[in-house]
């Protein structure tokens, strides 16, 4: 339609570039009669100027990707001009806050959604509560407080709050004085759904339970679920891009597990079956496999604001149909940071070998996968913030690998205006305020380590940093925390046993006893090595072999 409206101008100006002012000035002096819809229409000078401005804007869009003109492998604009925006308010959504099983029982938990700070905790009855993370007294963070008798206490002056956000105790209050009515904290609506805590961010509009994502596979008989949670140092939109990009898996994650092999990298096909204001969906798979007898294809669905799932159906050995799904819930924690809940579910019984793999090892392998991409995604985040232009001016999206990425950024074009900031395919909106860098509760050194994992934290880019994986995953996972404590306890016990055994071997004169004690010492050192390796797997970042010092 836009090209049809521009047709009267095409005989005078090339669309390869935006008309300059001298061209416009020359034409403005001599308005001409133009044909539009087979009717003569005389354009006044000011009307012609507006038309030229529209022409310039559209011509600029057409010129994007001119270097790839005619290249069918590159995704071109389907519609000339900006996609129509839809009504959207980021606060009127449910966001995945945390895995229910990992919410601490004995301490408050500080979290963020688009840099809005909230605190999550369990009251004396085990009910989950969520407040704005600041005390109404002097704005101290309640997440730095403690739980006393089911109440949340601010550790700055000892003010205590109950489940509904009402202040019930002020130690410094005079005898007989009443607690001020304004001494209460702002509360947020939360829901526990399918093992995930969701938060509704709006205080103006009541929560809409129909917007909470519902995943059918978790309700199917025999469903087995393995869930992990990770804190990551880049924007949630870049994280979602990465998760909906199957083309990078064989290269970036080569041999990380048995499913990723570099030689399997190939052209992919994508079939978009659904586009709505709430997301998109479609099929994808390897192009070379489409005609094969063992053809495997996947169904991807993105659901606003930040839920992505990859589904697959398959027939088991007994002929029964089974289902497998990878679910990724990406919370926009704030500028340059996000939190990801990963859930893998399957309805068939896994092989015995897979069942023997401990859960903590699967979790650390997931951390390894994210670390393999971390340098790429952190630098991508940095470039987008520096360039301040839409992704279509920076990306070369291929039809055979990047279709979902293009779909996601085009969806951002429609709804991004209702977010605190966004990078769309054709539009952007930058943050109004700069990012706030806070010190981690564990201390300044830990904060440096946790905030720059892509750069190796303290030290050079390639030096291993033992703190990063711990602060990104282990502290958020009860299972891995307990496993790490167990390995540390065993290591300490074996170290003591090795010292005692060695001392006795020196003191005892009998050759048989000496040999037995030295053998025991050897076993202790072997156990110490195993424990140290397990501890390192839970705390030390993955570093590619060719990048090591």
Residue pairs with C-beta under 8 A, 6 or more apart in sequence:
2 58
2 80
2 81
3 80
5 36
5 54
6 15
6 54
6 55
6 58
7 36
8 34
8 35
8 36
9 34
9 51
9 52
9 55
12 27
13 19
13 23
13 55
15 55
15 58
15 59
15 62
15 63
16 59
16 63
16 66
17 59
17 63
18 56
18 59
18 60
18 63
19 52
19 55
19 56
19 59
24 49
24 52
27 48
27 52
28 45
28 48
28 49
31 42
31 43
31 44
31 45
31 48
32 43
33 40
33 41
33 42
34 40
34 41
34 42
34 43
35 41
43 51
57 81
58 80
58 81
61 77
61 80
61 81
61 426
62 77
62 80
64 77
64 392
64 393
65 74
65 76
65 77
65 392
68 74
68 76
68 396
72 399
73 398
73 399
73 400
74 396
74 397
74 398
74 399
75 397
75 398
75 399
75 402
75 403
75 406
77 392
82 413
82 426
82 427
83 410
83 413
83 414
83 425
83 426
84 414
85 413
85 414
85 415
85 417
86 277
86 414
86 415
87 418
88 277
88 414
88 415
88 417
88 418
88 419
89 202
89 205
89 418
90 114
90 201
90 305
90 418
90 419
90 420
91 201
91 202
91 203
91 204
91 205
92 200
92 201
92 202
92 205
92 208
92 211
93 200
93 201
93 211
93 304
93 305
94 191
94 198
94 199
94 200
94 207
94 211
94 212
94 213
95 113
95 198
95 199
95 201
95 305
95 306
95 331
95 332
96 196
96 197
96 198
96 306
96 307
96 329
96 330
96 331
96 341
97 111
97 113
97 118
97 120
97 130
97 190
97 196
97 197
97 198
97 199
97 331
98 109
98 111
98 120
98 196
98 197
98 229
98 341
98 476
99 195
99 196
99 197
99 227
99 229
99 341
100 128
100 192
100 195
100 196
100 197
101 195
101 227
101 478
102 229
102 476
102 477
102 478
103 109
103 120
103 121
103 122
103 128
103 197
104 121
104 122
105 122
106 147
107 121
107 146
107 147
108 119
108 120
108 121
108 142
108 143
108 145
108 146
108 147
108 152
109 119
109 120
109 121
109 143
110 117
110 118
110 119
110 133
110 141
110 142
110 143
110 144
111 117
111 118
111 119
111 120
111 331
111 333
111 339
112 118
112 333
112 334
112 337
113 199
113 201
113 331
113 332
113 333
114 201
114 332
114 333
114 334
114 419
114 420
115 333
115 334
115 335
115 420
115 435
115 436
116 132
116 201
117 132
117 133
117 134
117 141
117 143
118 130
118 131
118 132
118 133
118 188
118 199
119 130
119 131
119 132
119 133
119 141
119 142
119 143
119 152
120 128
120 129
120 130
120 190
120 197
121 128
121 129
121 147
121 152
122 128
122 129
122 147
123 129
123 150
123 151
123 162
123 163
124 149
124 150
124 151
125 150
127 163
128 190
128 192
128 197
129 152
129 163
129 187
129 190
130 187
130 188
130 189
130 190
130 199
131 142
131 152
131 161
131 165
131 185
131 186
131 187
131 188
132 185
132 186
132 187
132 188
133 141
133 142
133 143
134 140
134 141
134 142
134 185
135 141
135 142
135 145
135 154
135 156
135 157
135 159
135 185
136 159
136 167
136 182
136 183
136 184
136 185
137 154
137 156
137 157
137 159
137 183
138 156
138 157
140 154
140 155
140 156
140 157
142 152
142 154
142 161
142 185
144 155
144 441
145 152
145 153
145 154
145 155
146 152
146 153
146 155
147 153
148 160
150 162
151 160
151 161
151 162
151 168
151 169
152 160
152 161
153 159
153 160
153 161
154 160
154 161
157 170
157 171
157 172
158 169
158 170
158 171
158 172
159 167
159 169
159 170
159 171
159 183
160 167
160 168
160 169
161 167
161 168
161 184
161 185
162 168
164 187
165 184
165 185
165 186
165 187
166 184
167 179
167 180
167 183
167 184
167 185
168 179
169 179
170 179
170 183
173 179
186 203
188 199
188 200
188 201
189 199
189 200
189 207
190 197
190 198
190 199
190 200
191 197
191 198
191 200
191 207
191 209
191 212
192 198
193 212
193 213
193 214
194 214
194 215
194 218
195 218
195 225
195 227
195 343
196 329
196 341
198 212
200 207
200 208
213 303
213 307
213 329
215 309
215 325
215 327
215 345
217 223
217 311
217 323
217 324
217 325
217 345
217 347
218 225
218 345
220 323
220 347
221 347
222 347
222 348
222 349
223 345
223 346
223 347
224 345
224 346
224 347
224 349
224 350
225 343
225 344
225 345
226 343
226 344
226 345
226 359
226 362
227 341
227 342
227 343
227 344
228 341
228 342
228 362
228 363
228 366
228 367
228 473
228 477
229 339
229 340
229 341
229 342
229 473
229 476
229 477
230 339
230 340
230 342
230 366
230 367
230 370
230 472
230 473
230 476
231 333
231 337
231 338
231 339
231 450
231 471
231 472
231 473
231 476
232 239
232 337
232 338
232 339
232 340
232 370
232 374
232 377
232 472
233 336
233 337
233 374
233 378
233 451
233 452
233 453
233 454
234 336
234 337
234 338
234 374
234 377
234 378
234 380
234 381
235 332
235 335
235 336
235 337
235 338
235 381
235 384
235 423
236 306
236 330
236 331
236 332
236 333
236 338
237 332
237 408
237 412
237 422
237 423
238 377
238 380
238 381
238 384
239 330
239 338
239 340
239 377
240 302
240 306
240 308
240 328
240 330
240 408
241 405
241 408
241 409
242 248
242 373
242 377
243 308
243 328
243 330
244 300
244 302
244 308
244 404
244 405
244 408
245 401
245 402
245 404
245 405
246 268
246 284
246 298
247 265
247 268
247 400
247 401
247 402
248 373
249 260
250 260
250 261
250 262
250 263
250 264
250 265
251 262
251 265
252 372
252 373
252 376
253 260
253 369
253 372
254 260
254 261
254 262
255 261
255 262
256 365
256 368
256 369
256 372
257 365
264 286
266 286
266 287
266 288
267 286
267 287
267 288
267 400
267 401
268 284
268 285
268 286
268 287
268 400
268 401
268 403
269 284
269 285
269 286
269 287
269 290
269 400
270 282
270 283
270 284
270 399
270 403
270 404
271 282
271 283
271 284
272 280
272 281
272 282
272 403
272 407
273 281
273 282
273 283
274 280
274 281
274 282
274 301
275 407
277 304
277 414
277 415
278 303
278 304
279 301
279 302
279 303
279 304
279 411
280 301
280 302
280 407
280 408
280 411
281 299
281 300
281 301
281 302
282 299
282 300
283 297
283 298
283 299
283 300
284 297
284 298
284 300
284 403
284 404
285 295
285 296
285 297
285 298
286 296
287 400
289 295
289 296
290 297
296 312
296 314
297 312
298 310
298 311
298 312
299 310
299 311
299 312
300 308
300 309
300 310
300 311
300 404
301 308
301 309
301 311
302 308
302 404
302 407
302 408
302 411
303 309
304 411
304 415
305 332
306 329
306 330
306 331
306 332
307 327
307 328
307 329
307 330
308 327
308 328
308 329
308 330
309 325
309 326
309 327
309 328
310 325
310 326
311 323
311 324
311 325
312 323
312 324
312 325
313 321
313 322
313 323
314 321
314 322
314 323
314 324
314 348
315 321
315 322
316 322
316 348
322 346
322 347
322 348
323 345
323 346
323 347
324 344
324 345
324 346
324 347
324 348
325 343
325 344
325 345
325 346
326 342
326 343
326 344
327 341
327 342
327 343
327 344
327 345
328 340
328 341
328 342
328 343
329 340
329 341
329 343
330 338
330 339
330 340
331 338
331 339
331 340
331 341
332 338
333 339
334 435
334 436
335 421
335 431
335 434
335 435
336 381
336 385
336 435
340 370
342 366
358 483
359 479
360 479
360 480
360 483
360 538
361 537
363 473
363 477
363 479
363 480
364 469
364 473
364 480
364 537
364 538
366 473
367 469
367 472
367 473
367 542
368 542
370 472
371 453
371 468
371 469
371 541
371 542
372 542
372 544
374 453
374 454
375 454
375 461
377 454
378 453
378 454
378 455
379 454
383 394
384 391
384 394
384 423
387 393
387 394
388 428
388 430
389 428
390 409
390 423
390 424
390 425
390 426
390 427
390 428
391 409
391 423
391 424
391 425
392 409
392 425
392 426
395 402
395 405
395 406
397 403
397 405
397 406
406 425
409 423
409 424
409 425
410 424
410 425
410 426
412 422
412 423
412 424
412 425
412 427
413 424
413 425
413 426
413 427
415 422
416 422
416 423
416 424
416 427
416 428
416 429
417 427
417 429
419 429
420 431
420 432
421 429
421 430
421 431
421 432
422 428
422 429
437 451
438 447
439 447
440 446
440 447
440 450
440 451
440 471
442 471
445 458
445 467
446 467
446 471
448 457
448 458
449 457
449 458
449 465
449 467
449 468
449 471
450 457
450 467
450 468
450 471
450 472
451 457
453 465
453 468
453 472
453 541
455 461
456 462
456 463
456 464
456 465
456 541
457 465
457 467
457 468
458 465
459 465
460 549
461 547
462 543
462 547
462 548
462 549
463 549
464 540
464 541
464 543
465 540
465 541
466 536
466 539
466 540
467 539
468 541
469 538
469 539
469 540
469 541
470 484
470 538
470 539
473 480
474 480
474 481
474 484
474 538
474 539
475 481
480 538
483 534
483 538
484 535
484 538
484 539
487 531
487 534
487 535
487 538
488 531
488 535
490 527
490 531
491 527
491 528
491 531
491 532
491 535
494 524
494 525
494 527
494 528
494 531
495 524
495 528
497 520
497 524
498 521
498 524
498 525
498 528
501 517
501 518
501 520
501 521
501 524
502 517
502 518
502 521
504 517
505 513
505 514
505 517
505 518
505 521
508 514
508 517
